[in-house]
Amino acid sequence: MIYLTKEDIISINKDMISSYGGIFFEGHYNIKNDNSFEFLLNAPLQELCGVRVYPNIFQKAASYLFYIIKDHIFYDGNKRTGMMSAFTFLDNNGIEIREDITKERIVNYAERIALCKPNINSISRWLRKISLK
């Protein structure tokens, strides 16, 4: 399985801000919360008593999405970065998002996550539903 690196996620954040607007603090790589960022990088690999907390690829992708948005890793662009990180992780591992998924649907779901609605299991099911697998 190919996991995202810190550099990958910073690059995604920078690209999202370049493409859609926002603030990017170059000196800090736009990172607002270093501790949360380190947690995020390890989240897909977490184990509890030797059992993976997020055992399948959709749960791992959901953990990237959830923790970037909920922990406000960056000064700006968290919802966009969270979505694109999850999609990139899935794509890097051979799973594509369906082409008929609208930008509006993606934005609405990111807003729901920010408003504390879905948990990681719900997000995982949503990602599976919008993927080609």
C-alpha positions as a Markdown table, in Angstrom:
| # | Residue | x | y | z |
|---|---|---|---|---|
| 1 | Met | 0.0 | 0.0 | 0.0 |
| 2 | Ile | 1.3 | 3.5 | -0.9 |
| 3 | Tyr | 0.8 | 6.0 | 1.9 |
| 4 | Leu | 1.0 | 9.8 | 1.6 |
| 5 | Thr | 4.0 | 11.5 | 2.9 |
| 6 | Lys | 4.2 | 14.9 | 4.7 |
| 7 | Glu | 5.6 | 16.4 | 1.5 |
| 8 | Asp | 2.7 | 14.9 | -0.6 |
| 9 | Ile | 0.1 | 16.5 | 1.7 |
| 10 | Ile | 1.8 | 19.8 | 1.8 |
| 11 | Ser | 2.1 | 19.8 | -2.0 |
| 12 | Ile | -1.7 | 19.0 | -2.3 |
| 13 | Asn | -2.5 | 21.9 | 0.1 |
| 14 | Lys | -0.3 | 24.3 | -1.9 |
| 15 | Asp | -1.9 | 23.1 | -5.2 |
| 16 | Met | -5.4 | 23.5 | -3.8 |
| 17 | Ile | -4.7 | 27.1 | -2.7 |
| 18 | Ser | -2.9 | 27.9 | -6.0 |
| 19 | Ser | -5.9 | 26.6 | -8.0 |
| 20 | Tyr | -8.8 | 27.8 | -5.9 |
| 21 | Gly | -7.4 | 30.7 | -3.8 |
| 22 | Gly | -6.6 | 31.1 | -0.2 |
| 23 | Ile | -3.6 | 31.8 | 2.0 |
| 24 | Phe | -0.4 | 29.8 | 2.0 |
| 25 | Phe | 2.3 | 30.7 | 4.5 |
| 26 | Glu | 5.5 | 29.6 | 2.7 |
| 27 | Gly | 7.8 | 29.7 | 5.8 |
| 28 | His | 5.6 | 27.2 | 7.7 |
| 29 | Tyr | 4.5 | 25.2 | 4.6 |
| 30 | Asn | 1.1 | 26.5 | 5.7 |
| 31 | Ile | 1.1 | 24.0 | 8.6 |
| 32 | Lys | -1.0 | 25.3 | 11.5 |
| 33 | Asn | -0.7 | 22.3 | 13.8 |
| 34 | Asp | 2.5 | 20.2 | 13.7 |
| 35 | Asn | 1.3 | 17.7 | 16.3 |
| 36 | Ser | -1.9 | 17.0 | 14.5 |
| 37 | Phe | 0.0 | 16.6 | 11.3 |
| 38 | Glu | 2.3 | 13.9 | 12.8 |
| 39 | Phe | -0.8 | 12.1 | 14.1 |
| 40 | Leu | -2.4 | 12.3 | 10.7 |
| 41 | Leu | 0.6 | 10.7 | 9.0 |
| 42 | Asn | 0.4 | 7.8 | 11.4 |
| 43 | Ala | -3.4 | 7.4 | 11.5 |
| 44 | Pro | -3.8 | 5.0 | 8.6 |
| 45 | Leu | -1.2 | 2.7 | 10.2 |
| 46 | Gln | -2.6 | 2.8 | 13.7 |
| 47 | Glu | -3.0 | -0.5 | 15.6 |
| 48 | Leu | -4.8 | -1.2 | 18.9 |
| 49 | Cys | -3.7 | -4.5 | 20.6 |
| 50 | Gly | -2.2 | -5.6 | 17.3 |
| 51 | Val | -5.3 | -5.0 | 15.3 |
| 52 | Arg | -5.4 | -2.3 | 12.6 |
| 53 | Val | -7.8 | 0.5 | 13.5 |
| 54 | Tyr | -8.4 | 1.3 | 9.9 |
| 55 | Pro | -8.1 | -2.1 | 8.2 |
| 56 | Asn | -9.3 | -1.4 | 4.6 |
| 57 | Ile | -8.2 | 1.1 | 2.0 |
| 58 | Phe | -11.4 | 3.2 | 2.3 |
| 59 | Gln | -11.1 | 3.6 | 6.0 |
| 60 | Lys | -7.4 | 4.6 | 5.6 |
| 61 | Ala | -8.5 | 7.2 | 3.0 |
| 62 | Ala | -11.2 | 8.4 | 5.3 |
| 63 | Ser | -8.7 | 8.9 | 8.1 |
| 64 | Tyr | -6.7 | 11.3 | 5.9 |
| 65 | Leu | -9.9 | 13.2 | 5.0 |
| 66 | Phe | -11.3 | 13.3 | 8.5 |
| 67 | Tyr | -8.2 | 14.4 | 10.3 |
| 68 | Ile | -7.1 | 17.0 | 7.9 |
| 69 | Ile | -10.5 | 18.7 | 8.1 |
| 70 | Lys | -11.3 | 18.1 | 11.8 |
| 71 | Asp | -7.8 | 18.9 | 13.1 |
| 72 | His | -7.3 | 22.0 | 10.9 |
| 73 | Ile | -3.8 | 20.9 | 10.0 |
| 74 | Phe | -3.3 | 23.9 | 7.7 |
| 75 | Tyr | -4.0 | 27.6 | 8.0 |
| 76 | Asp | -6.2 | 27.4 | 4.9 |
| 77 | Gly | -7.6 | 24.9 | 2.5 |
| 78 | Asn | -8.3 | 22.0 | 4.9 |
| 79 | Lys | -11.5 | 20.8 | 3.3 |
| 80 | Arg | -10.0 | 20.9 | -0.2 |
| 81 | Thr | -6.7 | 19.3 | 0.9 |
| 82 | Gly | -8.6 | 16.6 | 2.9 |
| 83 | Met | -10.7 | 15.6 | -0.1 |
| 84 | Met | -7.8 | 15.6 | -2.5 |
| 85 | Ser | -5.5 | 13.7 | -0.1 |
| 86 | Ala | -8.1 | 11.0 | 0.2 |
| 87 | Phe | -8.6 | 10.8 | -3.5 |
| 88 | Thr | -4.9 | 10.8 | -4.2 |
| 89 | Phe | -4.3 | 8.0 | -1.7 |
| 90 | Leu | -7.0 | 6.0 | -3.3 |
| 91 | Asp | -5.7 | 6.7 | -6.8 |
| 92 | Asn | -2.1 | 5.8 | -5.8 |
| 93 | Asn | -3.5 | 2.5 | -4.7 |
| 94 | Gly | -5.4 | 1.8 | -7.9 |
| 95 | Ile | -8.9 | 3.1 | -7.0 |
| 96 | Glu | -10.5 | 5.9 | -9.0 |
| 97 | Ile | -13.3 | 8.2 | -8.1 |
| 98 | Arg | -16.2 | 8.0 | -10.6 |
| 99 | Glu | -16.3 | 10.7 | -13.2 |
| 100 | Asp | -20.0 | 11.5 | -12.6 |
| 101 | Ile | -19.3 | 12.7 | -9.0 |
| 102 | Thr | -19.9 | 16.5 | -9.2 |
| 103 | Lys | -17.8 | 19.1 | -7.6 |
| 104 | Glu | -20.9 | 20.3 | -5.7 |
| 105 | Arg | -21.4 | 16.9 | -4.1 |
| 106 | Ile | -17.8 | 16.8 | -3.0 |
| 107 | Val | -17.9 | 20.3 | -1.6 |
| 108 | Asn | -21.2 | 19.5 | 0.3 |
| 109 | Tyr | -19.7 | 16.4 | 1.8 |
| 110 | Ala | -16.6 | 18.2 | 3.0 |
| 111 | Glu | -18.8 | 20.8 | 4.6 |
| 112 | Arg | -20.7 | 18.0 | 6.4 |
| 113 | Ile | -17.5 | 16.7 | 7.8 |
| 114 | Ala | -16.5 | 20.2 | 9.0 |
| 115 | Leu | -19.8 | 20.5 | 10.8 |
| 116 | Cys | -19.2 | 17.3 | 12.8 |
| 117 | Lys | -21.7 | 15.1 | 10.9 |
| 118 | Pro | -20.1 | 11.9 | 9.6 |
| 119 | Asn | -17.5 | 9.8 | 11.4 |
| 120 | Ile | -14.6 | 7.8 | 9.7 |
| 121 | Asn | -16.8 | 4.7 | 9.1 |
| 122 | Ser | -19.4 | 6.9 | 7.4 |
| 123 | Ile | -16.8 | 8.7 | 5.3 |
| 124 | Ser | -15.3 | 5.3 | 4.4 |
| 125 | Arg | -18.7 | 4.1 | 3.1 |
| 126 | Trp | -19.1 | 7.4 | 1.1 |
| 127 | Leu | -15.7 | 7.0 | -0.5 |
| 128 | Arg | -16.5 | 3.4 | -1.5 |
| 129 | Lys | -19.8 | 4.5 | -2.9 |
| 130 | Ile | -18.2 | 7.2 | -5.1 |
| 131 | Ser | -15.4 | 5.0 | -6.3 |
| 132 | Leu | -15.1 | 2.7 | -9.3 |
| 133 | Lys | -14.3 | -0.3 | -7.1 |
